[in-house]
């Protein structure tokens, strides 16, 4: 699959749930979305297989709809899903820049930590959020390329809270060895 097809997945991920919302990126977000696809998603796809986007680019219009239904599970000022989009006051939604999406790789749905470990060791990501080995991985590509990894724990009430964290070189200390998955 080409970078353009992956870009379509990142932009159009919302259509099954929000079919009437225009999620077209503004001009300043197009290149960061392409960079995410070429530097993160395409290498994952080439190594492991089909990448499915479970939560992708989020325009201001789409963000308003998402906030109506499930505002406690998102952090738009931090998560880079809005790329360089601006809110209704003309301010950038997420000051981190870059772009982000949450993915699952076909055949690895029950062991996404294997994908995460490979990404941590091989790709220039900015941020990675892990919600569990059988959950999508949040990956961003941005100007900082901080290679930051955050485990997100889920309470019984569904609220997510930060757990262990570190940088890519600490992956095994953060999540455990790959054979423990």
Secondary structure as GFF3:
##gff-version 3
##sequence-region A 1 181
A	DSSP	alpha_helix	3	12	.	.	.	ID=ss1
A	DSSP	alpha_helix	27	36	.	.	.	ID=ss2
A	DSSP	pi_helix	37	41	.	.	.	ID=ss3
A	DSSP	alpha_helix	42	48	.	.	.	ID=ss4
A	DSSP	beta_strand	51	55	.	.	.	ID=ss5
A	DSSP	alpha_helix	60	70	.	.	.	ID=ss6
A	DSSP	three_ten_helix	71	73	.	.	.	ID=ss7
A	DSSP	beta_strand	99	105	.	.	.	ID=ss8
A	DSSP	alpha_helix	112	122	.	.	.	ID=ss9
A	DSSP	beta_strand	127	130	.	.	.	ID=ss10
A	DSSP	beta_strand	137	141	.	.	.	ID=ss11
A	DSSP	beta_strand	148	154	.	.	.	ID=ss12
A	DSSP	beta_strand	160	167	.	.	.	ID=ss13
A	DSSP	three_ten_helix	168	170	.	.	.	ID=ss14
A	DSSP	alpha_helix	171	175	.	.	.	ID=ss15
A	DSSP	three_ten_helix	178	180	.	.	.	ID=ss16
###
